[in-house]
């Protein structure tokens, strides 16, 4: 029987969201402690991001973590850790070929999608490299299945779900480092152009899952996270030109 789990998380963090999705898919009971990114508590490792998990040890208050518990970090490692603790879940496919496909999709998310994803929203860069990366990822989605490697929701889908949730928010609310109005244009293009028809359906199937509904926070928190980016990008451009 797996021991007690405490997740140190932050609702606005997409990486922490991955771990919450895995725990929800495995139907795991766990303790959750919200970390304020702007004011991390002194007892929390300063270099850590809010996606650390304490496993085992005695039941203690989350703000007094036991030295007897094992501390594990990094979202994708934690997703696989949850899958290993709960092998009856579908987080990692049982079939070796399907498991390899899931890991290949995760690698594409990490090495191709995420760097391009950050371009428009965080740095105000053109959308086209992002669209190209999204299209490359779309080619990996099977036409006759619901999710990334089949009809089961796996670690492959968990890897990208939090970023799609946030993408919808920053596009539709026109929040990011890009020029004003570009977000809504991007939303119309993604959801309505037909170029990403398969991806839109994939995202709809993801949003219908109970794990998504249970772990995805309101758009207001995402909006607050992204709102300063345009002003920051404009200030940086002015400073560079000075």
C-alpha positions in Angstrom: 0.0 0.0 0.0 1.6 3.4 -1.0 2.4 5.7 1.9 1.1 9.2 2.5 1.7 11.9 -0.2 2.0 15.6 0.2 2.1 17.7 -2.9 3.6 21.2 -2.8 1.9 23.0 -5.6 0.8 26.3 -7.1 -2.4 26.6 -9.1 -0.9 28.9 -11.7 2.1 26.6 -12.4 1.5 24.3 -15.4 4.2 21.9 -14.3 2.6 21.4 -10.9 -0.7 21.0 -12.7 0.8 17.9 -14.4 1.3 16.2 -11.1 -2.2 17.1 -9.9 -3.7 15.6 -13.0 -1.7 12.3 -12.5 -2.9 12.1 -8.9 -6.5 12.7 -10.0 -6.3 10.1 -12.7 -4.9 7.6 -10.2 -7.7 8.6 -7.8 -5.2 9.2 -5.0 -5.9 10.8 -1.7 -3.1 13.2 -0.8 -2.3 16.4 1.1 -1.8 19.5 -0.9 0.0 22.7 0.1 -0.2 25.8 -2.0 3.1 27.7 -2.4 3.0 31.4 -3.0 5.5 31.9 -5.9 6.1 35.5 -4.9 6.7 34.7 -1.3 8.0 31.1 -0.8 8.1 30.1 2.9 11.6 29.9 4.5 11.3 26.1 5.2 10.6 25.4 1.5 13.8 24.8 -0.5 14.5 28.2 -2.2 15.7 26.6 -5.4 12.6 24.4 -5.7 9.7 25.1 -8.0 6.2 24.3 -6.6 6.1 20.8 -7.9 7.8 18.9 -5.2 6.3 15.9 -3.5 7.0 14.4 -0.1 6.4 10.7 0.1 6.2 8.5 3.2 7.1 9.4 6.7 4.5 10.2 9.4 1.4 12.2 8.9 2.4 15.8 9.7 1.3 19.3 8.9 2.4 20.1 5.3 4.2 23.2 6.5 6.3 21.0 8.8 7.6 18.3 6.4 9.1 15.3 8.1 12.8 14.5 7.6 11.7 10.9 7.4 9.8 11.5 4.2 11.4 11.3 0.7 11.4 14.5 -1.3 11.0 14.1 -5.0 10.9 16.9 -7.6 10.3 17.6 -11.3 6.9 17.2 -12.9 7.5 14.5 -15.4 9.4 12.4 -12.9 6.6 12.8 -10.5 4.0 11.8 -13.1 5.9 8.5 -13.7 6.3 8.0 -10.0 2.5 8.2 -9.5 2.2 5.7 -12.4 4.6 3.3 -10.6 2.8 3.7 -7.3 -0.5 3.0 -9.0 0.2 0.6 -11.9 -3.5 -0.1 -12.2 -4.0 3.4 -13.6 -3.5 4.0 -17.3 -1.0 6.8 -16.8 1.7 4.7 -18.4 0.5 2.2 -21.0 1.2 -1.5 -20.1 2.1 -2.3 -23.7 5.8 -1.5 -24.3 5.1 0.0 -27.8 2.4 2.3 -26.5 4.6 3.3 -23.6 7.4 4.2 -26.1 4.9 6.2 -28.1 3.8 8.1 -25.0 7.4 8.9 -24.1 8.1 10.0 -27.7 5.1 12.4 -27.5 6.3 13.7 -24.2 9.7 14.4 -25.7 8.1 16.3 -28.5 6.2 18.4 -26.0 9.3 19.2 -24.1 11.8 19.8 -26.9 9.6 21.3 -29.7 6.3 22.6 -28.3 7.2 24.3 -25.1 10.1 26.4 -26.5 7.8 27.6 -29.3 4.9 28.1 -26.8 6.9 30.6 -24.8 7.8 32.7 -27.8 4.5 34.7 -28.3 3.2 34.8 -24.7 6.4 35.4 -22.8 8.6 37.2 -25.3 6.2 38.7 -27.8 7.7 36.8 -30.7 5.7 36.0 -33.9 3.1 33.2 -33.7 4.2 31.2 -36.8 6.9 29.2 -35.1 4.4 28.3 -32.5 1.8 27.3 -35.1 4.4 25.1 -36.8 5.4 23.4 -33.6 1.7 22.8 -32.8 1.2 21.4 -36.3 4.1 19.0 -35.8 2.6 17.8 -32.6 -0.8 17.4 -34.2 0.7 15.0 -36.7 1.5 12.6 -33.8 -2.2 12.5 -32.8 -3.9 9.3 -34.1 -6.9 10.2 -36.2 -9.0 7.3 -35.0 -8.3 7.6 -31.2 -9.2 10.2 -28.5 -5.8 10.9 -27.0 -2.2 11.1 -27.9 -1.5 7.4 -28.1 -4.9 5.8 -27.9 -8.3 5.9 -26.2 -6.7 6.0 -22.7 -5.6 9.3 -21.2 -1.9 8.8 -20.4 1.3 10.7 -19.3 1.6 11.9 -22.9 -1.6 13.9 -22.5 -0.8 15.0 -19.0 2.5 16.5 -20.3 0.6 19.0 -22.5 -2.8 19.5 -20.9 -1.8 22.3 -18.5 -0.3 24.3 -21.3 -3.3 24.0 -23.6 -5.5 25.1 -20.7 -3.4 28.2 -20.2 -3.1 28.8 -23.9 -6.9 29.1 -24.2 -6.9 31.7 -21.4 -4.1 33.9 -22.7 -5.4 33.8 -26.3 -9.1 34.5 -25.6 -8.2 37.2 -23.0 -5.5 38.7 -25.2 -3.0 38.5 -22.4 0.7 38.1 -23.1 3.8 39.9 -24.3 2.6 40.1 -27.9 0.9 43.2 -29.4 -2.6 44.0 -28.2 -5.2 42.2 -30.2 -2.9 39.4 -31.4 -4.2 37.0 -28.8 -7.8 37.1 -29.9 -6.7 36.7 -33.5 -4.6 33.7 -32.5 -7.6 32.2 -30.7 -9.8 32.6 -33.8 -7.1 31.0 -35.9 -6.5 28.1 -33.6 -10.2 27.2 -33.0 -11.7 28.3 -36.3 -9.2 28.1 -39.2 -9.4 24.3 -39.7 -5.6 24.0 -39.6 -5.8 22.5 -36.1 -9.1 20.7 -36.4 -7.7 17.5 -34.9 -6.0 19.3 -32.1 -9.2 21.2 -31.2 -11.1 17.9 -31.0 -8.3 16.5 -28.8 -8.5 19.5 -26.5 -12.3 19.1 -26.3 -11.9 15.5 -25.2 -9.3 16.5 -22.6 -11.6 19.2 -21.1 -14.4 16.7 -20.7 -12.4 14.6 -18.3 -13.2 14.8 -14.6 -9.5 15.1 -13.8 -9.3 18.3 -15.9 -12.4 19.8 -14.3 -11.2 19.0 -10.8 -7.7 20.4 -11.1 -8.0 23.3 -13.5 -8.3 26.7 -11.8 -10.3 29.7 -13.0 -9.1 31.9 -15.8 -8.7 34.8 -13.5 -5.6 33.4 -11.8 -4.0 32.6 -15.2 -4.9 36.1 -16.4 -3.2 37.7 -13.4 -0.1 35.6 -14.1 0.2 36.7 -17.7 -1.2 40.3 -17.5 2.2 42.0 -16.8 4.0 40.4 -19.7 3.0 43.0 -22.3 4.1 45.9 -20.2 7.4 44.1 -19.3 8.1 43.4 -23.0 7.4 47.0 -23.9 9.7 48.3 -21.1 12.5 46.0 -22.2 12.1 47.2 -25.8 12.4 50.8 -24.7 15.4 50.1 -22.5 17.1 48.2 -25.4 16.5 51.2 -27.8 17.8 53.7 -25.3 
